[in-house]
Amino acid sequence: MTRYLIAGALLLSLAGFGWFQTQRAGRLADQLDAADAQLVEYARVAEIQRQSIKRLQAIAEDSAALDREFQEGEGADAPLSDTLRSGAGRLWP
C-alpha cells in the first residue's frame, strides 16, 4: 500500500512539474514574441534614420556646392549693392 502511495505521489509531482514547465515555456514564448516585435521596430527606426542621414548629407552637399558657386562662380568678385552686402553679411559673417 505504501508503495502505491509513493508511486502516486511521484506521478502527481511529475504531472505538476510538467504543467509548471508547460506554463513556463508559454511565458517564455510570449516574451520571445515581444522581443522579436521590438527588434522589428528597432530595425524600422534604424532604416528611417539611415534614410534621414542620406537626405541630410545630400542637402549638405548641395549647400556646399551652392556656397562654392557663390564664392568662386562668375561674378563672385563683383561688388555688391548695399542691400545685398548687408544680407550677405548676415548669411556669411
N, C-alpha and C positions, 0 to 999 in steps of 0.2 A: 504494500500500500504506500509506504513512504517513497518507494522507487517511482511510483506513478505520480505522486505529488511533486517530486523533484523534477521529473520529466515534464510535467505540465507547466510548472513554474518556469522551467528553462524555455519551453516553447513560447509561453506568453512573453517572456522577456525578449526573446529573439524577434517575435512579431512586433513588439513595441519598439524595439531598436530599428527594425526595418521601416516601420511607419515614421519614426523620427528621421531616419536618413532620407526617406522619400520627401518629407516636408522640407528638410534642409536643402536637398537638391533642387526642389521647386523654387525656394527663395533665392538660391544662388543663380538659377537660370533667369529669374526675373532681374536680378542685379546685373547679370551679364547683358541682357537685352537693353537695359537702361544705359549701361556703359557704351554699348555699340551705337545706340542712338545719339549719345553725346559725342562720340567720335565722328559720326557723320556730320553733325552740326559744326564741330571744330574744323573739319575738312572744308565745309561750305564757307565758313568765315575766312579761312586761310586763302581760299580761291578768290573771294571778294577782295581781300587785302592785296593779293598779287595783282589783280586787275587794276585796283586803285593806284598802286605803286607804278604800274606801267603807264597809266594815264598821266600821273604827276610827272614822271620822267619825260614823257612826250611834251607836256606843257613847258617844263623847264628847258628842254632843248629848243623848242620854238621861241621861247622868250629870249634865250641866249642868242639865237640866230638873229632875231629882230634887234636886239641890243647891239650886236656886231654891225648889222646893216646901218643902224643909226650912227655908229661911231666911225665906220670905215667906208660906208657907201658913198655914192655920188652926192655931192653937195654937203657932205658931213662937216667940211671945214668952212662952209659959208656962214657968214654972220647971221644971227637970229634976230628977229624983231624983239622989241621989249616984252611983248606978251608971251611969245614963245620962250624967250630966255627965262622968264620967271617961272613958267610952267615946267620947263626942263630942269630948272634948279630945284624944284620940289621933287621931281621924279628921280633925278640923278644928283644927289647932293655932293 
